[in-house]
Amino acid sequence: MSTPEIPQKAPYPVDVESGKKYFWCACGKSGNQPFCDGSHQDTDFTPFAYEAEEDKTLYFCGCKHTDGVPLCDGSHAKL
């Protein structure tokens, strides 16, 4: 299994909109963190699709090691 790059060891706060889909970068290579920009081509990773259920601020994982994909679960504290 491949290991993702770690763009930052903190979550990305994002104001999401109800009904909108967000594609979380799983490889860590995107220049549009925390979201996919297609940089995963030639890797074992694919983006994770997340559809917001309500308007609110969510904290998307920045270290790419969360068990709660795509949201931060504090895994960055162990890296």
N, C-alpha and C positions, 0 to 999 in steps of 0.2 A: 504494500500500500504506500502511496506517495504521501509526503509530508507537505502541507501548505506553507507558503511564505507567511510571515507575520508582519502585516503592514503597521500595526500598532498594538501595544499591550493595554488597551482600554477600549471600551465600547464607543460606538458612534451614535450619538443621539439623533434621531430622525423623526420629524413630524410627519406621520403618515396620514393618508386620507382614506376614509371608508370606501371600500369597493375597488381601490386601486391595487394593482399587482406590482410587487417589487422583486427584483431578481438579485439576491444576495450573492456576492462573490465568494466562492469556496476555496479558490486556489491562492488568493492573496496577491495576485499579480495585477489586478485591475488598477488603472490610474483614476478610477471613479469610485473609490472606496466609500461605503461598504458594498457598493453595487457592481455588478458585472459590466465589463466593457468588451468582452470577447477575448480577453488575454489568456483564457484557459485552453484555447485551441491547442493542440499538441501536448496536453496534460491529461491526467486521469480524472480531472475534476469537471463537474458541471455546476452551473449556478442553481441555487435553491429558490423556487418561486414561493413568495409569501403574499397572500392577499389580506389586506387590512380589513378588520371587521368594524372598526370605528375610527374616528379622528382622534389621535392622541400621539404622545411622544413615546417612541419605543427605542430601546438601546440594542442596536445590531452589533454582533460580535466583531471585534477588530482583530483578534488574534487568530481566528479561524480554527480554534481548538474546542469550541463550546460543544457540550452534549445537548444543548437546547437549540440547535440550529433553527433559525438564523440568529436568535437573540442571545445576548450575553448571559452566561451563567456563572461568571467569576473565574473561569478556567485560566484567564490571563495571570491571575495571582500565583499560579503554580509553575509558570514558565520561567 
